[in-house]
Amino acid sequence: MIDWLIEPLQYAFVVRGLVAGLLAAVACASLSAFVVWRGMAFVGDALAHAILPGIVVAYALGISLFIGALGAAVLAVFGIGLFSRRGHLREDTAIGVIFAGFFALGIFLLSRMVSFQDLGHILFGNILGVAAGDLVAMAIVVALVIAGVAVGFKELLVTSFDPSHAVAIGLSPELLRYGLLMLLALTTVVAIQTVGVVLVLALLVTPGAAASMISRQMVRIMGLSIVFAIVATIVGFYASYYANVASGSAIVLSLTVIFLVAWGVGQRRRSASYGG
Amino acid sequence: MKILTRLQYGGSCHIPAVPDTAALSVRGVSFLYHGASEETLSAVDLDVSPGERVALVGPNGAGKSTLLKLVLGLEQHTRGTISVYGNPAHTCLHRVSIVPQRSSVDWRFPVTVRQVVMMGRYVHLGWFKRPDGEDRDRVETALEMMEIGHLGDRQVGELSGGQQQRVMLARSLAHDADLMLMDEPLNHVDISTQELIFHTLERLTAAGKAAIVSTHDLGILSVHFSRAVFLDHRVIADGPVREVLTPQTIAEAYGFEFHKDYPEGTSNDRLAH
């Protein structure tokens, strides 16, 4: 059994993949509770797609992918705000337009600039293609995300629960929302490496959803989300190594199973508490 | 850096209240929602002294919430001035607290009663600072005052409407504001909660705080308020409840015809024809 677990870890590139996966899991899961409870699943998914052109341009220019992603995210969020402000369009409509447009631009640029194989990696992740330098950048970003959530925790809590009170005490719910979207954009870049653009949403939503089945305490939901995402990443990693399946799909399927189990546990608890 | 000033909040405010000034002074304030053709508020004047308990009365859409939002800074007024304890509004945010309209709160969001009441302390903390022993003591005191100490660890979304409103008032108590604004606090509230809310307000105003409560429920005015302000985009009547609570004022504020068959002595020539 031990041998079975250790075997893949003999190769440095495999270890890097696992570490990258764990970093992505922790970053996504620490935002997941807020994504779930603030109803940001759609905008999170949209943002994950909308940063594609930024990543392609950064890749082509040889600069940090995080800078490219942030640039595209800022433009996308600004565009969504512009088209939805003052009731011209409902926000989800504006998100839909921007999301599709940016993603299409990303694919367009990708097919002009880089090889088609890279498209596959960005869409579905390539956990075994992580360079050592990437890991450092990813670790810094993950630390930034966690620090951001830790520092702004009570402010995020109050703006999510009661924006009027937040404004009354001098906070700007709008700015905090933008801040959260920027953290989401950074996190997405980390997660693209392991699960790809298409499945990033699962890492952002499913851990928080599963944890919410079991607990209604924000801090506990966040802690459980991180545990679930780490477990799913490890299970997915070994499944991907031994069964030779795409890492992203294996991770997300593990997460989905965790969600189903958590849902079952939550159902049983609820019926037990009603019965008693 | 405008964005940095917008990000800053909380901490103590060292600007003292100007002695012997109104808790709230609204002068010629008008407000026009972007894209609207008619002003929601036009030339509103209102003075509230420390110790006063004022009902803000009017139909839905009369601008009651808007006026409270302007005082809080949720919207920016187009004309006029608002000052709080002698300083321009929003100078010292800890002086003003809000019990918001129920619909503006996300009751499903997973927070406990204690966490919500602690939000009343945030204005004293600001970024980076965590609640200390004194903050926790004040939260417990506020919970006890609203008789919800036993609900502290419950999810706020699981409570009844009345209990939720007690939580919001407890948060205002923890906030320790001098001017308390309450936007329709009595909707979906049971009688015992209503009594507790007023009992608490009476104690606070007796101790020198000011309270403005918006309501469209005329029944509670004469029992619980000394003063009522009738609002329908402008101030229609302002004074002691027994003087302003007349069929004419009500008819004017709520926009229906005043009929002559009201009892003698209540008619008003301006409206009677």
Chai-1 contact restraints between the chains, C-beta under 6 A:
chainA,res_idxA,chainB,res_idxB,connection_type,confidence,min_distance_angstrom,max_distance_angstrom,comment,restraint_id
A,W37,B,F109,contact,1.0,0.0,6.0,A-B,restraint_1
A,R86,B,H34,contact,1.0,0.0,6.0,A-B,restraint_2
A,V158,B,M119,contact,1.0,0.0,6.0,A-B,restraint_3
A,S160,B,F109,contact,1.0,0.0,6.0,A-B,restraint_4
A,F161,B,D106,contact,1.0,0.0,6.0,A-B,restraint_5
A,F161,B,F109,contact,1.0,0.0,6.0,A-B,restraint_6
A,F161,B,V111,contact,1.0,0.0,6.0,A-B,restraint_7
A,D162,B,V105,contact,1.0,0.0,6.0,A-B,restraint_8
A,S164,B,I98,contact,1.0,0.0,6.0,A-B,restraint_9
A,S164,B,P100,contact,1.0,0.0,6.0,A-B,restraint_10
A,S164,B,S104,contact,1.0,0.0,6.0,A-B,restraint_11
A,H165,B,I98,contact,1.0,0.0,6.0,A-B,restraint_12
A,V167,B,L74,contact,1.0,0.0,6.0,A-B,restraint_13
A,A168,B,L72,contact,1.0,0.0,6.0,A-B,restraint_14
A,A168,B,I98,contact,1.0,0.0,6.0,A-B,restraint_15
A,I169,B,L93,contact,1.0,0.0,6.0,A-B,restraint_16
A,I169,B,Y122,contact,1.0,0.0,6.0,A-B,restraint_17
A,I169,B,V123,contact,1.0,0.0,6.0,A-B,restraint_18
A,G170,B,Y9,contact,1.0,0.0,6.0,A-B,restraint_19
A,G170,B,L93,contact,1.0,0.0,6.0,A-B,restraint_20
A,L171,B,Y9,contact,1.0,0.0,6.0,A-B,restraint_21
A,S172,B,R6,contact,1.0,0.0,6.0,A-B,restraint_22
A,R216,B,P110,contact,1.0,0.0,6.0,A-B,restraint_23
A,R216,B,Q155,contact,1.0,0.0,6.0,A-B,restraint_24
A,M218,B,P110,contact,1.0,0.0,6.0,A-B,restraint_25
